[in-house]
Amino acid sequence: MRSTETPYETGRGFGLSSRDARVVGGASVLMAINVVVMYVLAGTPLASVNDYLFAVPIVGAIAYGAAIMGGQLVAERGVEGGDAGVAFVGMVILQLAFGIFGAGVLRFAPPESRSTILVVTAVVVAVLTAVISAYVYARSKTFDHWGSYANYAFVGGIVAILIGSVVAPVLLLGFVLIFLGFLLRLGWEIWKVRDQRSESVALQTIGVYIAVAGVFVHVLQLVLRYFASRQ
């Protein structure tokens, strides 16, 4: 959850280069694997981890935040150092962090509805990603500041969750800010793919995947609530 330096170039246009397609394709594969992990783990004892971590909401937020940041650092170190084993360990940490959280959300849905909820969530996230991507690619400007805004949203979300651990109504604000943080980070990561062509494809793939996964688990909660309200 960091910001970048001055952009190398700022282009405009909707066409995806073969390089862009590799990043998007790689992130999509990682996200597809994560969805399968969520579905599988929803039927295991690991799906109950959220109950323990979020007994005190700030503990859960810090635990998952640390797992995501730690997984990203390990994965990126492996990529930068050319160590596939280390990169793989980092990706396993990320897959488990998002997978266990998502499974904890999904387990409240009836087993026969889980695949439908995941599909609906995937469609909504795909639309959100398409809208953000279209906006970023259509504007000939830098989106470096979105990285900073995302960090502010994450910090604000953690503070709100901390307060919400005592004053429950404030938890909603924490959810909104963290969700906003991932949306802003997604836009920032897409901008990096568009303009910072000197950065590693693997590193950008990891960044996009993390942003999409963060958006996914938040949308999943909203979709689950929608389905629950209709029963």
ZINOR-V617898 format. One line per field, one symbol per residue. ss: DSSP state (a for helix, b for strand, c for the rest). psi: psi as a letter, one per 40 degrees, with the letter a starting at -180 (. if undefined). burial: + if it has 16 or more other ideal C-beta (glycine too) atoms within 10 Angstrom, else -. A space follows every 10 residues. Layout:
ss = ???
psi = ???
burial = ???
This chain:
ss = cccccccccc cccccccaaa aaaaaaaaaa aaaaaaaaaa acccaaaaaa aaacccaaaa aaaaaaaaaa aaaaaaaaaa cccaaaaaaa aaaaaaaaaa aaaaaacccc aaaaaaaaaa aaaaaaaaaa aaaaaaaacc cccaaaaaaa aaaaaaaaaa aaaacccaaa aaaaaaaaaa aaaaaaaaaa aaaaaccccc aaaaaaaaaa aaaaaaaaaa aaaaaaaaac c
psi = giiiahidih aiiehhiddd dddddddddd dddddddddd ddeiddeedd dddedhdddd dddddddddd dddddddddd efhddddddd dddddddddd ddddddeeii deeddddddd dddddddddd dddddddehg iifddddddd dddddddddd ddddedgdde dddddddddd dddddddddd dddddgeeih dddddddddd dddddddddd ddddddddee .
burial = +--+--+--- -----+---+ -+++-+++-+ +--++-+++- ++---++-++ --++--++-+ +-+++-+++- ++-+++-++- -----++-++ +-++++++++ +++++++++- ---+--++-+ ++-++--++- -++--++--- --++-++-++ +-++-+++-+ +++++----+ +-+++-++++ ++++++++++ ++++++---- -+++++++++ ++++++++++ +-++--+--- -
